[in-house]
Amino acid sequence: MLAIFESILPIFLLIVAGLLLRRTPLMDGAGWRGLEQLSYWVLYPILLFDTVSGADFSSLSLDAMFAALLGSVFIVAAGVLATWPIWRAAGAASRAEFSSVFQTALRWNGFVALAVAQKLYPPEGAAVVALAMAVIIIPINIMSVSVVSRFGHGGANWANVLRAMAKNPLIVAVGAGLLIRLLPGGLYEPVERGFDLLGQAAIGMGLLSIGAGLRPADMFSARPAMWFPVVVKLLVMPALMCGLGLAVGLTGPALVYVVLCGSVPTALNGYMLARQLGGDAEFYAAVTTLQTVLAVLTMPAALALAAYAASG
C-alpha cells in the first residue's frame, strides 16, 4: 500500500500546486479558465484518442468490466435517491443540497483516474479508464440532469443536453480512437508522435486546472449531509465495483482497473450544472474539495485491497 501511496502522491501534489498557483498573481481567472478549456477540448481528447488507438485489449474482458462499472453506478444512484425521505424527514438537507449530494456521490473524476493509470499501470490500464469515461459519461449526465432539475428550481433543456453529450470531446475522442484501430497500419508515425507529445502535456496541465478549481474554505463550513457523499463515493463505490467485478468473473489487472475508476473523487463539472439548474453549487464545491483531499488516503487503500482480491 505504501508503494501505491507514493506513486499516487505526486498526482495530488500537482493538484495542490494548482490550488496554490491559483492564489498567486501569476495568472488571472481568465488564464485559468483558458487552461481548463484547453485541457478539456484539446489535451485530454488527444490523450484519450492516442491511448485507445494503440492499446491492446485482447487479454481483458471489457463486457464484464463495463457491466461492473455501469451496475455500480445504477445501484448507487438508486440507493442515494432512496435516502431522500430520510433527509427530508430529519430536515438535514434541503432539496437543492440533496441534488448536490446525488451528483457528488455519483460523478467521478476520470482525469484523476487517467493520471493514476498512466503512473501505475501499463497502457491498457489507461485505455480502460478512457473507455470507461466514454461509457459512463452519458448515463451519469442524464441522471444528474434529471435529479438536479427535479430537486432544484430550474428546468433542463433536454435537446441541449443530448446535443452537448453527442458533441462531448471525450466521447468523440474515444470513438475516433476505436475507429483508427480499424485502419491498416494505424496513424502516420510522425502524426502519432505529435499526439504523444500533446498527450504527455494533458496530465500535468489537467491536474493543475483541477487544483485551481478547488475551494478549500468551503470545505470547513460542514453541512449536515456533507459526509454522506464522501463516504459513498470514496468507500462504498470502490467496494461495490470490486464486489460486482468479482461476481461477473473479473480477476487480475481488470479488477484493479475497475476499482480505480470507482475510487476517484467526484468531478468539478457538476458545479456548473448545479448553478444552472438550481442545485446547491457551493455545497457541491465543498464536497468535491473534501473528497479530493481525502482521496489521497482512500485511493491507495482501495487499490491495495483490489490488488489483493485480484490475486486471490
Backbone bond lengths (Angstrom), bond angles and torsions (degrees), N, CA, C in turn:
res aa  C-N    CA-C-N  psi(-1)  N-CA   C-N-CA  omega(-1)  CA-C   N-CA-C  phi
1 M - - - 1.472 - - 1.521 111.12 -
2 L 1.342 116.89 -36.28 1.461 120.13 179.30 1.521 110.90 -61.41
3 A 1.339 116.67 -40.10 1.464 119.97 179.53 1.525 111.20 -63.54
4 I 1.337 116.22 -39.69 1.471 119.91 177.91 1.523 110.08 -66.01
5 F 1.334 115.91 -43.61 1.469 119.94 178.48 1.526 111.39 -58.61
6 E 1.322 116.80 -45.11 1.462 120.42 -178.70 1.522 111.43 -68.08
7 S 1.321 117.75 -27.40 1.463 120.76 177.31 1.521 111.76 -76.65
8 I 1.336 116.17 -34.07 1.459 120.84 -179.01 1.522 111.51 -81.84
9 L 1.324 117.32 -29.32 1.458 121.25 -174.74 1.530 113.82 -53.73
10 P 1.347 120.48 -43.57 1.478 118.71 178.44 1.525 113.79 -58.14
11 I 1.328 116.44 -31.58 1.463 120.09 179.24 1.528 109.96 -65.70
12 F 1.323 116.91 -43.79 1.454 120.13 179.71 1.529 111.28 -74.41
13 L 1.333 117.75 -27.50 1.460 119.39 174.95 1.529 110.52 -66.24
14 L 1.325 117.21 -34.94 1.469 119.71 175.11 1.525 110.87 -65.79
15 I 1.332 116.64 -38.41 1.465 119.73 176.37 1.526 110.26 -62.21
16 V 1.335 116.18 -43.48 1.470 120.64 177.60 1.527 110.05 -63.13
17 A 1.339 117.06 -39.15 1.463 120.19 177.95 1.520 110.93 -60.35
18 G 1.338 116.87 -41.21 1.460 119.76 176.30 1.507 112.35 -63.25
19 L 1.344 116.12 -39.58 1.461 121.11 177.62 1.525 111.25 -61.10
20 L 1.338 116.86 -42.17 1.457 120.86 -178.68 1.530 111.80 -74.61
21 L 1.318 116.73 -41.60 1.463 119.85 -179.48 1.526 111.40 -64.12
22 R 1.346 116.37 -32.57 1.465 120.58 179.90 1.522 111.13 -61.09
23 R 1.337 116.33 -24.22 1.455 120.66 -177.58 1.516 112.90 -97.87
24 T 1.320 117.38 13.01 1.463 122.50 174.90 1.532 108.56 -107.46
25 P 1.336 117.61 162.95 1.465 119.84 178.50 1.533 113.29 -80.45
26 L 1.333 116.52 8.83 1.461 120.15 -176.99 1.523 112.10 -58.15
27 M 1.329 117.05 -40.10 1.457 121.25 -178.35 1.524 108.32 -146.27
28 D 1.325 117.17 135.84 1.468 119.67 -177.83 1.526 110.77 -81.97
29 G 1.319 115.41 -178.99 1.459 120.33 -177.61 1.510 113.01 -59.79
30 A 1.331 116.91 -37.71 1.461 120.31 179.26 1.527 110.88 -63.54
31 G 1.330 116.24 -37.72 1.463 119.86 178.87 1.522 111.66 -64.57
32 W 1.342 116.29 -42.53 1.461 119.15 178.69 1.522 111.57 -67.22
33 R 1.316 116.88 -37.79 1.468 119.40 176.01 1.524 110.41 -64.11
34 G 1.327 116.21 -36.22 1.461 119.93 176.83 1.518 111.62 -64.59
35 L 1.334 116.85 -41.75 1.459 120.68 177.94 1.528 110.69 -63.26
36 E 1.329 115.52 -40.93 1.461 119.66 178.63 1.523 110.96 -63.17
37 Q 1.334 116.29 -43.34 1.463 120.62 178.96 1.525 111.38 -65.59
38 L 1.330 116.52 -41.90 1.464 120.65 178.62 1.525 110.66 -61.51
39 S 1.323 116.58 -43.21 1.463 120.62 179.71 1.529 110.75 -63.79
40 Y 1.337 115.75 -44.39 1.461 120.08 -174.13 1.525 112.26 -72.63
41 W 1.341 116.82 -42.06 1.464 120.41 -172.99 1.524 114.11 -91.96
42 V 1.327 118.10 -20.77 1.470 119.47 -174.95 1.533 112.20 -124.65
43 L 1.336 117.48 -60.43 1.456 119.80 -168.92 1.531 112.58 -67.58
44 Y 1.327 117.60 -50.43 1.459 119.12 -179.18 1.530 112.47 -67.12
45 P 1.334 120.29 -42.28 1.466 118.03 175.98 1.526 112.88 -58.12
46 I 1.327 117.57 -39.67 1.467 119.82 178.58 1.522 110.41 -66.14
47 L 1.333 116.90 -40.67 1.462 119.75 177.82 1.528 110.60 -62.73
48 L 1.340 117.71 -43.70 1.456 120.74 178.81 1.524 111.24 -63.70
49 F 1.326 116.39 -44.25 1.466 121.04 178.78 1.521 110.53 -59.52
50 D 1.320 116.80 -48.36 1.455 122.02 -177.37 1.527 111.04 -65.02
51 T 1.322 116.50 -38.97 1.462 121.06 -178.43 1.521 111.60 -68.63
52 V 1.330 116.51 -47.14 1.464 120.54 -177.21 1.527 111.15 -70.41
53 S 1.320 117.81 -38.81 1.472 120.52 -175.42 1.522 112.31 -66.24
54 G 1.343 117.16 -26.70 1.461 118.54 -176.31 1.508 115.55 -108.90
55 A 1.327 118.97 3.10 1.465 121.24 -174.21 1.524 111.77 -82.51
56 D 1.321 114.90 154.49 1.464 122.22 176.24 1.527 108.58 -106.73
57 F 1.335 116.27 108.79 1.463 121.30 -177.76 1.529 112.47 -98.18
58 S 1.318 117.36 6.35 1.458 120.09 -170.02 1.531 113.10 -61.64
59 S 1.326 117.77 -28.07 1.467 120.10 -176.32 1.530 112.61 -94.91
60 L 1.332 118.10 3.44 1.462 121.31 -174.75 1.525 111.27 -110.86
61 S 1.328 115.45 143.32 1.470 121.08 176.04 1.528 108.51 -93.14
62 L 1.324 115.77 83.71 1.463 119.41 -173.46 1.524 112.03 -64.22
63 D 1.346 117.48 -35.50 1.465 119.18 -179.13 1.527 110.96 -63.57
64 A 1.330 117.34 -42.47 1.467 120.33 178.54 1.528 110.93 -68.18
65 M 1.332 117.00 -37.46 1.462 120.59 179.62 1.524 110.72 -63.49
66 F 1.325 116.54 -45.53 1.457 119.70 -178.90 1.525 111.12 -70.15
67 A 1.330 117.20 -31.03 1.473 119.68 175.65 1.529 110.13 -63.29
68 A 1.346 116.63 -42.35 1.462 120.17 178.55 1.522 111.20 -66.49
69 L 1.332 117.16 -41.39 1.463 121.26 -179.33 1.526 111.09 -64.55
70 L 1.330 116.30 -53.35 1.459 120.03 -176.70 1.527 111.42 -68.67
71 G 1.326 116.38 -38.20 1.462 119.29 177.73 1.517 111.67 -59.78
72 S 1.334 116.37 -42.67 1.465 120.43 179.16 1.522 111.29 -64.24
73 V 1.318 116.69 -41.98 1.465 120.93 -179.58 1.529 110.73 -60.95
74 F 1.331 117.08 -46.05 1.462 119.85 -178.22 1.526 111.97 -70.30
75 I 1.318 118.04 -35.85 1.465 120.79 178.28 1.525 110.57 -65.46
76 V 1.344 116.14 -45.38 1.459 119.62 179.20 1.522 110.68 -64.44
77 A 1.325 117.26 -41.85 1.466 120.53 179.36 1.529 110.50 -59.13
78 A 1.329 116.50 -47.19 1.465 120.11 179.81 1.527 111.13 -64.89
79 G 1.327 116.58 -40.57 1.460 120.12 -179.61 1.512 113.16 -64.55
80 V 1.336 116.81 -43.34 1.465 120.30 179.34 1.522 110.48 -65.25
81 L 1.327 117.40 -44.15 1.463 120.26 178.57 1.530 111.35 -59.68
82 A 1.321 116.17 -35.72 1.468 119.96 -178.74 1.520 112.25 -67.21
83 T 1.326 118.48 -16.95 1.467 119.96 -179.56 1.523 113.04 -85.86
84 W 1.327 118.50 -8.42 1.459 119.88 -176.29 1.529 113.38 -56.18
85 P 1.338 119.92 -44.73 1.477 118.29 179.05 1.528 112.67 -57.48
86 I 1.340 117.06 -31.47 1.462 120.12 179.22 1.524 110.56 -69.59
87 W 1.328 116.67 -47.30 1.475 120.57 178.24 1.529 110.39 -59.57
88 R 1.343 115.97 -42.48 1.472 120.31 -177.54 1.514 110.87 -66.62
89 A 1.334 116.32 -44.93 1.461 119.78 -178.18 1.529 111.70 -65.23
90 A 1.319 116.31 -35.68 1.466 120.55 -179.07 1.519 112.50 -83.62
91 G 1.318 116.94 -10.53 1.456 120.64 -176.06 1.521 112.32 64.82
92 A 1.343 116.93 27.37 1.466 121.93 -174.30 1.515 113.18 -90.60
93 A 1.321 117.91 -11.10 1.470 120.54 179.81 1.521 108.96 -154.80
94 S 1.310 115.91 137.14 1.461 120.25 173.69 1.521 109.23 -77.34
95 R 1.313 115.98 171.17 1.460 119.72 178.30 1.537 110.49 -61.72
96 A 1.322 115.87 -42.33 1.466 119.29 -179.77 1.523 111.06 -64.61
97 E 1.341 116.78 -41.72 1.463 120.31 177.80 1.530 110.54 -62.06
98 F 1.327 116.07 -41.92 1.462 118.44 -177.91 1.522 111.40 -64.07
99 S 1.318 117.42 -34.69 1.472 118.66 177.88 1.521 110.80 -62.28
100 S 1.332 116.83 -34.38 1.465 119.85 176.85 1.525 111.85 -78.66
101 V 1.336 117.51 -29.57 1.466 120.19 170.90 1.523 109.19 -57.71
102 F 1.317 115.93 -46.89 1.470 120.92 -179.47 1.523 110.60 -60.74
103 Q 1.310 117.20 -49.68 1.462 120.16 -177.29 1.528 112.21 -61.95
104 T 1.321 116.78 -46.29 1.465 119.48 -175.40 1.526 112.13 -73.60
105 A 1.326 117.94 -19.81 1.460 120.57 174.37 1.524 111.48 -79.68
106 L 1.337 116.68 -23.12 1.463 120.43 -171.06 1.529 113.49 -106.55
107 R 1.313 117.34 -43.55 1.469 119.53 -176.59 1.519 110.67 -66.16
108 W 1.321 116.47 154.41 1.465 119.96 178.83 1.521 108.89 -139.44
109 N 1.331 114.61 147.29 1.462 120.84 -176.92 1.520 109.26 -89.04
110 G 1.317 115.83 91.11 1.454 120.96 -178.88 1.514 112.95 -61.81
111 F 1.331 117.18 -25.87 1.461 119.83 -179.02 1.525 111.16 -69.99
112 V 1.336 117.45 -36.73 1.463 120.02 174.40 1.531 109.64 -66.94
113 A 1.336 117.12 -42.84 1.463 120.73 177.88 1.525 110.87 -59.93
114 L 1.321 116.16 -40.76 1.461 120.54 -179.83 1.524 110.67 -65.25
115 A 1.330 116.44 -41.05 1.464 120.18 178.87 1.522 111.02 -63.31
116 V 1.334 116.95 -42.70 1.465 120.78 179.24 1.526 110.06 -66.02
117 A 1.334 117.02 -42.54 1.462 120.23 179.53 1.529 111.30 -62.33
118 Q 1.331 116.89 -40.89 1.458 120.36 178.02 1.519 110.80 -62.87
119 K 1.322 116.93 -34.02 1.463 121.58 -176.12 1.523 112.48 -80.54
120 L 1.337 116.75 -41.96 1.459 120.35 -169.07 1.519 114.98 -100.37
121 Y 1.330 117.60 -28.95 1.451 119.44 -166.62 1.527 111.30 -122.42
122 P 1.339 116.65 165.54 1.473 120.11 178.29 1.525 110.83 -66.87
123 P 1.338 116.85 171.53 1.478 119.66 -176.57 1.522 113.95 -52.55
124 E 1.333 117.34 -30.39 1.464 119.20 -179.05 1.530 111.27 -63.96
125 G 1.330 117.36 -31.08 1.462 120.07 178.75 1.512 111.39 -63.60
126 A 1.327 116.84 -46.14 1.463 120.56 177.94 1.522 111.08 -65.18
127 A 1.323 116.45 -36.50 1.467 119.47 179.79 1.517 111.10 -66.80
128 V 1.321 117.17 -37.84 1.471 120.43 177.41 1.526 109.85 -63.55
129 V 1.332 117.13 -42.85 1.462 120.31 177.15 1.530 110.15 -60.07
130 A 1.328 116.44 -43.05 1.467 120.11 179.58 1.525 111.14 -61.13
131 L 1.323 117.23 -45.06 1.464 120.56 178.53 1.529 110.79 -65.29
132 A 1.334 115.95 -39.87 1.465 119.50 179.14 1.520 110.69 -61.66
133 M 1.332 116.98 -40.16 1.463 120.38 177.62 1.514 110.46 -58.07
134 A 1.332 116.69 -45.62 1.468 120.15 -178.20 1.524 111.63 -65.84
135 V 1.340 116.55 -37.39 1.465 120.47 -177.30 1.526 111.49 -73.86
136 I 1.342 117.57 -39.16 1.462 121.60 -171.19 1.529 113.16 -87.62
137 I 1.339 117.18 -25.17 1.468 120.62 -176.18 1.526 111.67 -54.36
138 I 1.325 116.95 -45.50 1.470 119.79 -173.58 1.530 112.03 -66.02
139 P 1.344 120.33 -55.68 1.476 117.81 -179.27 1.520 113.46 -63.38
140 I 1.337 118.18 -36.47 1.463 119.35 179.93 1.519 110.78 -65.14
141 N 1.325 117.43 -41.64 1.458 120.08 179.42 1.522 112.11 -66.82
142 I 1.317 116.87 -40.72 1.465 119.68 178.89 1.529 110.33 -62.99
143 M 1.342 116.71 -45.36 1.460 119.57 179.56 1.523 111.45 -66.35
144 S 1.332 117.28 -40.06 1.459 120.31 -179.38 1.519 111.47 -64.44
145 V 1.317 116.84 -45.80 1.460 120.15 179.15 1.536 110.35 -62.03
146 S 1.323 116.56 -41.69 1.461 120.42 -179.81 1.527 111.46 -61.50
147 V 1.328 116.65 -46.28 1.459 120.61 -176.30 1.526 111.54 -70.70
148 V 1.342 117.07 -44.12 1.464 119.39 -179.28 1.527 110.21 -65.77
149 S 1.336 117.01 -37.22 1.466 119.98 176.50 1.523 111.04 -64.07
150 R 1.318 115.90 -38.72 1.467 120.40 -177.45 1.523 111.48 -72.42
151 F 1.318 117.90 -39.69 1.462 120.74 -174.28 1.524 113.35 -98.68
152 G 1.319 117.11 -17.92 1.458 120.02 175.74 1.517 110.38 -88.85
153 H 1.334 115.41 -165.99 1.463 118.08 -179.40 1.524 112.27 -107.38
154 G 1.337 116.47 5.60 1.460 119.07 -178.40 1.513 111.50 -104.60
155 G 1.311 115.39 167.78 1.454 121.50 176.29 1.509 109.41 -117.91
156 A 1.329 116.76 138.93 1.465 120.77 -177.40 1.522 110.56 -84.06
157 N 1.321 116.19 137.68 1.456 121.49 169.99 1.524 106.89 -91.13
158 W 1.345 114.66 97.41 1.460 118.67 -172.02 1.512 113.13 -64.86
159 A 1.321 117.42 -30.94 1.470 119.22 177.68 1.527 110.00 -61.61
160 N 1.337 115.88 -42.88 1.465 119.58 178.80 1.520 112.05 -68.19
161 V 1.341 115.63 -37.83 1.461 119.54 179.27 1.520 111.02 -62.43
162 L 1.326 116.51 -48.78 1.457 120.29 -178.78 1.521 111.70 -66.63
163 R 1.333 115.79 -36.26 1.463 119.36 177.83 1.523 111.04 -65.25
164 A 1.324 115.71 -40.77 1.463 119.50 179.69 1.522 111.61 -65.45
165 M 1.340 117.32 -38.54 1.459 119.81 179.18 1.523 111.32 -68.86
166 A 1.344 116.10 -35.55 1.464 118.96 177.95 1.524 111.61 -65.29
167 K 1.353 116.17 -28.87 1.468 120.49 179.94 1.523 112.48 -99.90
168 N 1.330 117.23 8.61 1.459 120.50 -178.70 1.531 109.33 -57.83
169 P 1.338 118.58 122.80 1.465 120.05 -174.85 1.522 113.45 -63.67
170 L 1.321 117.51 -26.98 1.461 120.06 -179.80 1.526 110.66 -72.11
171 I 1.338 116.42 -42.91 1.459 120.69 177.31 1.522 110.45 -65.44
172 V 1.329 116.20 -43.75 1.473 120.72 179.79 1.528 110.29 -61.80
173 A 1.335 117.02 -42.06 1.465 120.62 -177.77 1.524 111.38 -64.42
174 V 1.339 117.03 -43.40 1.463 119.95 178.84 1.530 110.11 -64.88
175 G 1.334 116.92 -42.66 1.462 120.01 177.71 1.519 112.36 -60.96
176 A 1.322 116.27 -41.82 1.460 119.75 178.14 1.524 111.20 -65.36
177 G 1.337 116.78 -38.01 1.455 120.24 177.75 1.517 112.42 -63.23
178 L 1.339 116.81 -37.86 1.463 120.60 177.13 1.520 111.31 -68.00
179 L 1.330 117.24 -37.25 1.461 120.45 178.76 1.523 111.63 -67.29
180 I 1.324 116.50 -39.50 1.469 120.15 -178.96 1.526 110.77 -62.47
181 R 1.315 116.67 -29.53 1.462 120.03 179.24 1.525 111.97 -62.32
182 L 1.336 116.62 -21.28 1.464 120.68 -179.22 1.524 112.59 -82.38
183 L 1.332 116.49 -14.96 1.463 119.94 -178.65 1.523 110.69 -79.00
184 P 1.324 118.05 134.46 1.470 119.67 176.71 1.526 110.51 -66.51
185 G 1.319 116.15 127.48 1.465 119.50 178.73 1.508 114.47 88.18
186 G 1.321 117.47 -14.00 1.458 120.17 178.76 1.519 112.98 68.85
187 L 1.321 116.15 -152.58 1.459 122.00 -177.86 1.523 111.20 -76.71
188 Y 1.322 115.61 153.87 1.457 122.02 171.37 1.530 107.68 -60.49
189 E 1.331 117.57 130.39 1.469 122.06 -169.09 1.532 114.28 -55.18
190 P 1.340 120.77 -45.19 1.470 119.08 177.68 1.533 113.14 -62.42
191 V 1.326 116.92 -34.58 1.465 119.94 176.85 1.523 110.04 -67.09
192 E 1.325 116.03 -43.21 1.464 120.00 178.33 1.523 111.25 -61.52
193 R 1.326 117.00 -38.48 1.454 120.56 178.95 1.530 111.18 -66.30
194 G 1.333 115.99 -38.87 1.465 119.34 176.04 1.509 111.81 -62.71
195 F 1.340 117.39 -40.51 1.463 120.86 176.42 1.521 110.67 -64.06
196 D 1.331 116.98 -38.33 1.467 120.37 177.56 1.528 110.85 -58.39
197 L 1.330 116.01 -44.95 1.461 120.30 -178.00 1.528 111.27 -64.20
198 L 1.337 116.67 -42.66 1.462 119.49 177.82 1.525 111.42 -66.52
199 G 1.335 116.28 -38.70 1.453 120.19 179.59 1.512 112.56 -63.44
200 Q 1.345 116.54 -34.86 1.463 120.18 178.08 1.533 111.36 -64.51
201 A 1.316 116.49 -30.21 1.464 119.90 178.75 1.523 112.16 -75.89
202 A 1.325 116.50 -21.57 1.465 120.07 -173.32 1.516 112.47 -63.46
203 I 1.329 117.62 -43.96 1.462 120.62 -174.15 1.527 110.49 -62.97
204 G 1.331 117.00 -52.60 1.461 120.20 -177.79 1.512 112.55 -62.51
205 M 1.327 117.14 -48.25 1.455 120.40 -179.23 1.528 111.39 -65.60
206 G 1.328 116.05 -40.12 1.460 119.25 -179.51 1.514 112.90 -65.34
207 L 1.339 117.14 -40.86 1.464 120.24 179.76 1.522 111.20 -67.51
208 L 1.329 117.14 -37.66 1.466 119.69 175.93 1.525 110.85 -61.52
209 S 1.333 116.75 -41.92 1.468 119.38 -178.98 1.526 111.28 -69.40
210 I 1.344 118.23 -31.96 1.463 120.71 174.84 1.525 109.68 -62.37
211 G 1.332 116.04 -47.49 1.463 119.87 179.28 1.513 112.45 -61.68
212 A 1.331 116.41 -38.41 1.464 120.11 -179.17 1.520 111.80 -64.65
213 G 1.329 117.33 -25.29 1.459 120.22 -178.71 1.514 114.69 -87.18
214 L 1.329 118.39 -8.53 1.465 120.80 -178.97 1.527 111.35 -74.65
215 R 1.325 115.70 154.95 1.466 121.30 -177.20 1.525 108.69 -132.62
216 P 1.326 117.63 81.99 1.466 120.68 -173.56 1.518 114.54 -62.65
217 A 1.331 118.56 -28.85 1.466 119.99 -178.87 1.528 111.09 -61.70
218 D 1.345 116.69 -36.16 1.458 120.59 -179.04 1.518 112.37 -68.92
219 M 1.334 116.22 -22.90 1.452 120.77 -174.24 1.527 111.85 -63.95
220 F 1.316 116.65 -27.87 1.456 119.99 -173.93 1.531 112.78 -92.83
221 S 1.322 117.19 -5.98 1.456 119.49 174.37 1.528 107.86 -89.04
222 A 1.335 114.51 66.16 1.467 120.91 -169.49 1.528 111.65 -62.75
223 R 1.330 115.56 124.93 1.454 121.77 174.36 1.528 108.30 -98.44
224 P 1.300 117.81 159.19 1.470 120.07 -172.25 1.526 114.92 -53.98
225 A 1.328 116.96 -37.03 1.459 119.55 -174.62 1.526 113.57 -94.69
226 M 1.329 117.57 9.26 1.464 119.27 -172.34 1.531 113.00 -65.74
227 W 1.319 117.80 -39.47 1.457 119.92 -173.65 1.522 113.40 -78.50
228 F 1.322 116.76 -19.62 1.468 118.74 -179.46 1.531 112.39 -60.69
229 P 1.340 120.44 -52.95 1.468 118.82 178.76 1.527 113.74 -67.34
230 V 1.342 116.88 -23.08 1.467 119.83 175.42 1.521 109.90 -65.50
231 V 1.329 116.52 -48.00 1.457 120.99 179.95 1.523 110.95 -65.74
232 V 1.333 116.45 -43.49 1.463 119.87 -179.49 1.524 110.98 -62.37
233 K 1.327 116.63 -46.41 1.466 119.53 -173.96 1.515 112.55 -73.38
234 L 1.330 117.73 -42.68 1.464 120.14 -172.59 1.525 113.78 -90.82
235 L 1.336 118.42 -21.62 1.465 120.67 -177.26 1.530 112.19 -116.30
236 V 1.333 116.36 -52.78 1.459 119.53 -175.57 1.522 111.83 -68.55
237 M 1.323 117.62 -46.36 1.462 120.57 -176.03 1.536 112.70 -60.39
238 P 1.352 119.95 -50.83 1.473 117.59 179.13 1.527 112.75 -63.97
239 A 1.352 117.08 -35.85 1.464 119.27 178.33 1.529 110.93 -64.98
240 L 1.331 115.78 -40.73 1.468 120.66 178.95 1.515 111.00 -65.51
241 M 1.334 117.29 -42.99 1.467 120.08 178.95 1.519 111.13 -64.52
242 C 1.324 116.65 -37.32 1.458 120.11 177.08 1.531 110.38 -64.77
243 G 1.339 116.25 -45.99 1.456 120.34 179.99 1.513 112.66 -63.04
244 L 1.331 117.15 -45.45 1.464 119.95 178.56 1.521 111.15 -67.13
245 G 1.337 116.03 -37.14 1.459 119.23 177.58 1.514 111.72 -60.10
246 L 1.331 116.64 -45.62 1.465 120.21 177.04 1.526 110.69 -63.57
247 A 1.331 116.90 -37.49 1.465 120.92 -178.19 1.523 112.15 -65.04
248 V 1.354 116.70 -32.52 1.469 119.45 -179.91 1.520 112.01 -95.16
249 G 1.337 116.84 9.96 1.453 120.22 172.41 1.505 116.98 93.39
250 L 1.332 118.39 13.85 1.468 119.63 179.51 1.525 110.34 -75.68
251 T 1.316 115.55 139.24 1.458 121.81 175.51 1.522 108.38 -142.05
252 G 1.315 116.28 171.81 1.459 120.68 173.92 1.518 113.13 61.33
253 P 1.341 116.32 -150.16 1.467 120.38 -176.09 1.522 113.74 -57.79
254 A 1.330 117.86 -33.27 1.467 120.39 -177.84 1.520 111.32 -57.27
255 L 1.339 117.14 -41.67 1.463 120.68 179.63 1.526 110.72 -66.03
256 V 1.328 116.87 -39.69 1.466 120.75 179.59 1.525 110.43 -65.08
257 Y 1.328 117.97 -40.16 1.468 120.85 179.48 1.526 110.88 -62.25
258 V 1.322 116.78 -40.13 1.468 120.97 179.21 1.526 110.11 -64.62
259 V 1.328 117.06 -45.26 1.465 120.36 -179.90 1.526 110.61 -65.11
260 L 1.318 117.45 -36.10 1.463 120.38 175.84 1.530 110.34 -56.08
261 C 1.321 116.58 -45.65 1.469 119.70 -179.81 1.523 111.71 -62.23
262 G 1.332 116.90 -32.15 1.453 119.74 -178.70 1.509 114.85 -84.67
263 S 1.339 117.37 -15.49 1.462 119.95 -171.73 1.522 114.67 -93.19
264 V 1.338 117.63 -9.51 1.461 119.97 -175.89 1.532 111.28 -77.94
265 P 1.332 117.41 156.79 1.472 119.89 177.58 1.520 111.14 -69.89
266 T 1.318 115.48 173.90 1.460 120.46 -178.90 1.518 111.32 -72.44
267 A 1.320 115.75 164.41 1.470 121.72 -177.26 1.523 110.66 -93.76
268 L 1.323 114.62 152.59 1.465 119.93 -178.54 1.526 113.26 -75.19
269 N 1.347 117.56 -16.48 1.466 118.28 -171.70 1.524 113.38 -67.80
270 G 1.335 118.16 -16.87 1.456 119.16 176.55 1.514 113.29 -71.84
271 Y 1.348 117.13 -14.42 1.468 121.01 179.41 1.529 110.27 -60.76
272 M 1.339 115.69 -45.84 1.465 119.47 -178.69 1.517 111.08 -65.86
273 L 1.324 116.95 -38.41 1.454 120.22 178.24 1.525 110.44 -62.77
274 A 1.319 116.78 -42.73 1.463 120.48 178.28 1.522 110.70 -61.41
275 R 1.309 116.73 -41.42 1.464 119.99 -178.52 1.526 111.45 -68.95
276 Q 1.318 116.78 -37.04 1.466 120.18 -176.25 1.526 112.64 -75.72
277 L 1.340 117.04 -33.38 1.456 119.67 -173.14 1.526 113.62 -108.47
278 G 1.337 117.28 11.93 1.450 119.64 173.46 1.512 115.30 88.22
279 G 1.336 117.23 16.96 1.458 119.53 172.02 1.520 110.19 -77.79
280 D 1.318 116.94 -177.43 1.460 121.07 178.93 1.526 108.17 -95.37
281 A 1.336 116.67 93.23 1.463 121.65 -175.37 1.525 111.81 -68.23
282 E 1.333 117.55 -36.62 1.466 120.16 179.65 1.534 110.68 -65.81
283 F 1.308 116.00 -40.66 1.457 120.49 175.85 1.527 110.29 -61.87
284 Y 1.317 116.30 -42.26 1.470 121.45 179.02 1.526 110.26 -59.53
285 A 1.326 117.36 -46.33 1.462 121.21 -179.19 1.518 111.18 -62.99
286 A 1.331 116.92 -39.29 1.462 120.46 -179.30 1.526 111.40 -65.87
287 V 1.340 116.87 -45.14 1.460 120.55 -179.96 1.527 110.59 -65.26
288 T 1.327 116.66 -41.26 1.465 120.41 179.21 1.522 110.94 -60.10
289 T 1.323 116.97 -43.34 1.461 120.71 178.95 1.522 110.54 -63.95
290 L 1.324 117.03 -44.70 1.460 120.93 -179.30 1.530 110.64 -63.04
291 Q 1.318 117.22 -43.88 1.461 120.51 178.43 1.525 111.20 -61.64
292 T 1.323 116.84 -43.24 1.461 120.29 -178.00 1.523 111.29 -64.15
293 V 1.327 116.88 -39.55 1.468 120.73 178.28 1.526 110.68 -64.63
294 L 1.321 117.36 -45.96 1.459 121.05 -176.08 1.524 113.19 -75.42
295 A 1.336 117.13 -23.55 1.466 120.52 -177.23 1.516 112.51 -63.19
296 V 1.328 117.39 -23.78 1.467 119.60 178.37 1.528 110.53 -63.16
297 L 1.331 117.74 -22.21 1.462 122.01 177.15 1.522 112.16 -99.37
298 T 1.328 116.60 -40.24 1.467 119.16 -175.06 1.523 112.89 -75.96
299 M 1.335 117.62 -33.27 1.465 119.14 -179.07 1.527 112.96 -63.54
300 P 1.336 119.49 -47.70 1.477 118.02 177.04 1.518 112.68 -58.51
301 A 1.342 116.82 -38.91 1.459 119.62 179.14 1.527 110.90 -64.18
302 A 1.336 117.11 -44.62 1.464 120.75 -179.50 1.528 111.21 -63.84
303 L 1.325 117.35 -42.29 1.466 120.41 -179.09 1.522 111.71 -70.02
304 A 1.322 116.73 -35.96 1.465 119.54 177.79 1.529 110.48 -65.75
305 L 1.328 116.90 -43.38 1.469 120.58 178.25 1.516 110.86 -66.19
306 A 1.337 117.24 -37.82 1.464 120.21 177.61 1.522 111.02 -63.92
307 A 1.332 116.46 -42.48 1.461 120.27 178.46 1.528 111.03 -61.91
308 Y 1.339 116.18 -39.07 1.461 120.74 177.81 1.532 110.40 -64.52
309 A 1.349 116.45 -45.85 1.460 120.51 179.23 1.523 111.10 -64.76
310 A 1.330 116.97 -37.40 1.464 121.14 -178.46 1.518 112.19 -68.21
311 S 1.319 115.91 -28.66 1.467 119.00 -178.14 1.519 113.22 -83.30
312 G 1.340 115.03 -14.89 1.453 118.99 -176.87 1.492 114.38 -92.34
